[in-house]
Amino acid sequence: MLHLLKVDLKKMTSYRTFWVICGLYFLTLGFTTASGMEILKWLASKGAEFGASININRIPLYHFPDIWQNLIWISGLFKIVLAVMVVISITNEYQYRTIRQNIIDGLSRWEFLQSKILTNVLLSLMSVVMILSIALVTGFIYTPTIEWDYFFMGAEFFVAYFLEIFAFLSYALMLGIFIQRSGLTIVLLMLSHMIEAIIKVNIFRSGVEDQIGWLKQFFPLESITNLVPLPFARYALQEIQDYVALSAVAIALVWTILFNYFAYLKLKRADI
Amino acid sequence: METVLSIHKLTKNFGKLCAVNQLDLEVKRGQVFGMLGPNGSGKTTTLGMLMGVVNPTSGSFSWFGEPATHHTRKKIGAVLEHPIFYPYLSGQKNLELNAMIKGADPNNIPKVLETVELTSRKDDKYRTYSLGMKQRLAIASALVSDPIILILDEPTNGLDPMGIAEIREIIKKIAADGKTIILASHLLDEVQKVCTHFAVLKRGTLMHLGPVDDVGKGEEIVEVQAYHDDLGVLLQEFAGSATIKKDNGLFQVMMKDGFHSKDLNRFLFDKGIVASHLATRKKSLEKQFLEILADTKH
């Protein structure tokens, strides 16, 4: 297993595009999640110009335990960048036909796919570690008094976050294996949410929404989004879902397995 | 002799097109096996199936007497069609990656780079290489795992004459080590020079299979030239002449059974003519190849 990961990393670590995209991803991810207070201050100053006063100290954006879900939800927006990297990695193998040589050299098709999946796991884990570190540092800075009883409340969002990233990267990998051309794959990847939304709108017309609306959660991209619900409405005194729904995890997990399984089937049957 | 590769009724259809049709073939240890055939005759498709990148429609094959898996592929060094490498990696890094996949010792890399004379360019990116260098790197990658069997598909494509001669030497050297080589090529001259056995494919069907030494067996062609105006007429009087052709200013006399060049020499001498050129020619593989393909009209 580790050997296969090393094979894929060997391909990537001398590839400048990989470093540029990963660098941009982790930099923007880091800076965005770490500068939430600055953004709030900016919003407050803008608000002050219009005569509305916002007391930013009453918004516990970075307070334990709110911080977990807040930062993780924001971080989820950046996963598209990693997914583009995954698409480039797999479509390069088709464009340069190196997938063919890898298999001639003695990788099985399943091993080839595994090497890509393992890199996806690694990238997802690195995102988790990154956000965990930022959350810990900023949390300790901004939380006025730490209540240890509630400290880990919502820390299970990291499991959901890992799955959110990994599921989306699995989707990107599958798309790359089916389409094989980088440009088209990236465009489809970007449009995926919109395409799914259009399908949903047409299926769940107003007449039938009441009866079959619950089916929406089973759509692949929606299932990924449902893992970490939007937290910020709570600061407008609204009720939010501040826990990870087991059903959401189960559905997203099944989709993740399916994405990788479809990729495997396609690889197995194709002449490369 | 131990069988290295055994192919049984291997077939590949691409839609309606039958690229390889019921192919039966055996390659024994130590053979240098030439696969010949015009473009589109199914050579590369066959090799693709043997190396696991093309799924056979039906039929089977076994390497080293066992059903083929990706583990058996690690014992084979293969380059199909044209060299394939990561353009943004250096030659050295590409070979390291090949060695990793094959489970080969990376300490072999300097040696194989030396064999193909790429040591001085090993740290340059692959995309900066010339076609000849790419071909040579491909051979290096096939050699890196010290394989028992080597598969080369058009290894001299695009090389200059010196490069072709070098590759020929490399192939001979590897063959002398007792390695088995399967060589697909258009260059019949090449095959005749290095191969022990050969097969001819046409539209996916096996047309001929046999040792290269058998080429032209039973027929002797003698090339002759002398300073005599009516040499052609005179040669027809020779009892051993089957057919006479003039080619490039030389007469080519196909001998009847039991006649040899010395008989022709004596005949000319008796007529008072001294030959300025006299050479025995075997029928070339090229000629035999064209005959095989022409014989059977499909």
Interface residues (C-beta under 8 A of the other chain):
Chain A: H3 K6 V7 K10 K11 S14 Y15 R16 N92 Y96 R97 T98 R100 Q101 N102 I103 I104 D105 G106 L107 S108 E111 R269 A270 D271 I272
Chain B: G48 M51 G52 V53 V54 N55 T69 H70 H71 R73 K74 A78 L80 I84 F85 Y86 P87 Y88 L89 S90 K93 E96 L97 N98 M100 I101 K102 G103 S141
